[in-house]
Amino acid sequence: MARNLKMASQKPPRPRLPPWFRTKLPSGAQQALFNDTMDAVKDNQLHTVCQEAKCPNIHDCWASGDATFMIAGKECTRGCRFCAVGTRKTPPPLDVDEPQHLADAVASMNLRHAVITVVNRDDLEDSAADHYKKCLAAVAHRCPDVSLELLCSDLAGDLDDLAHLLESSPLRVFAHNVECVPRLDSVVRDPRASFEQSLSILREAKRLRPDMLTKSSLMVGVGETDEEIVEAMYLLRDAGVNLLTIGQYLAPSKKHLAIDRFPDPELYDIWARKAIEMGFSGVACGPLVRSSYKAGLLMRKTLDESNTEEMIGAYVMVQPKPRNQHTLMPSHCEVAQ
């Protein structure tokens, strides 16, 4: 009996990664660029979501000179079950020198597009909106030719804080991730987050700044159905979201939410086509896709349909201009083996 109880209490084994998750480590010139990126992050005392969230694309991105900076500290006030970023009720005070350090790092890396993401700071009255604004302003002043993308928190749903953040902002892309389908909010996300609250932030951002592209991301493999993914896509499009990314959830550790499934890569092509049919301006779908992965590429392809860049391991599709409605084609590159 004791043996049976012990077996019943054991967690099911973690599923093995499918072969399409194999990635190559950088070498030669790419390894040197990877090291330069790491040095720039260290020298400027910055944090990256690439490291803190244990992103599987870190070698590919850093070897290309791309990095997603994480501001307002390295610990989040929320504890979502999918996330590897550390959590703490009261993180250390904001670093007043961070805007300058961030600008110095972006300048030193010779970037075309900079993605800046944040941790939730529910401990602060404005959820750190003013700090985010200062960081963006510092980068724009130092590097006026670099396009900026902010992967923002939900600011605790405060639309006034959002208005302050976006007023006169140099942003080209405002991103906020809903993460999962509505039914799974209580399973996947912190109780202070919700699909509806995220939608309200995205909808208001588009109303306040129709000149900006808005963007969101969905994970698959957390318990959703294919039908729920499509329904969530409709909700995002109805909120005016322009850009969409869909990628596979990977559990950072045994303590995090278990992986539910690994959809075949072909299914991402179906989702990409549906997204374009719904009216999204651009979409990147693939097992290794993350919201910030090659984010500048997705933005550039959306704004310039003649752009021929490719995203390894993903189906990338953009909305054609009216004169080319008959030439809808995905920019698809086979998943890296």
Steps between C-alpha positions, in 0.01 A plus 500: 500500500777744595674433169178568308444828686855610425455424131169686490659811654781513247472760228483375140834512320579817307438449128804485275553787260415421137789505250401842362626664821863423424705816468861569405750677720683798344858467381767717344382855427157425643656384828699826514181702449325292768784586740485870405128505576556335835775750583277795410229370734747445784690826455179702523366305800188399310269202510360322196186294469715269286687393814236542771227315307742232374405565138592215262597752231771678698789364291331579169401853602818597681711361216306739274559796731138501624402513865183581689574720798298463820458815709372588848699221662536127454226393742128521431226566754286231338538124493363364172538122485669498158766763565864451601552860613545524877213629712504723807229693682717812542793514256787747550439866409523602136848584373498870407805443279333223301375724216855615428648151534236369260570773245875430524445128439275552198750745353793262551322210327425679172137382496233577243212406729502488880247301702456609859295283731410550862419323822171573675543752780171482688685638803519843334210744474539541122621143438831660385338667196704818545823299526416315179436836334838636612681191369335532158577872483867443586544239226316713242715803583827304480403280204238685290535258207419190708135393487359428844265229621369477856371170635301655781329374814126550542571793738245344737235601248546873567421683176620834637847354556488363147410844363797655682733232366390541139474879488760623247663156513755415227368142483440328168352187660305467825480136608320332785451124518174330590710180532215246496134457402244656740389171658853431625567834672467351849722204408781679318515859623522685831155578652563871437514441125218412263432475129237775525731737688771440240251567221399828662865616500551401136172657390573827679858512370368484144238767574757733653766444237351371173835577335669220695488130425354298786609142561419200716604138542346162578667187635382155403545186706347626825165321470319686223321356198558598138153659494581712806816631332295620204238656731774685690639625169159646412484678836846651450418618151174652622708702749697648209818294546717518187775245561468149641751235602421141597759262643547183702506520880806337656500438875805671657517237777307214664345754737332690219184421309533170315495491119168373368588433133735568211296600192657398168679785319246485216227620736684830543463562127124455535488750788712747303264486203195543725664803662550669163142416402383667822683820408819489708772705332769243576538168676789275602409143595734215587607271784799719594329834441489739794349847511841665482671252266617690190238763585662757275471264205124457549456877527707566188319238295167644612596851392677393181350209307807484275718403798653157435645426845404164648441375852656159550255250645183701445219578263508878449212658311405862443189670370559593134420844367168520310664478158657165596204329664537211255862427603460402864798280575668403827866575560576149618836351585526140613542447874866486595623146559 
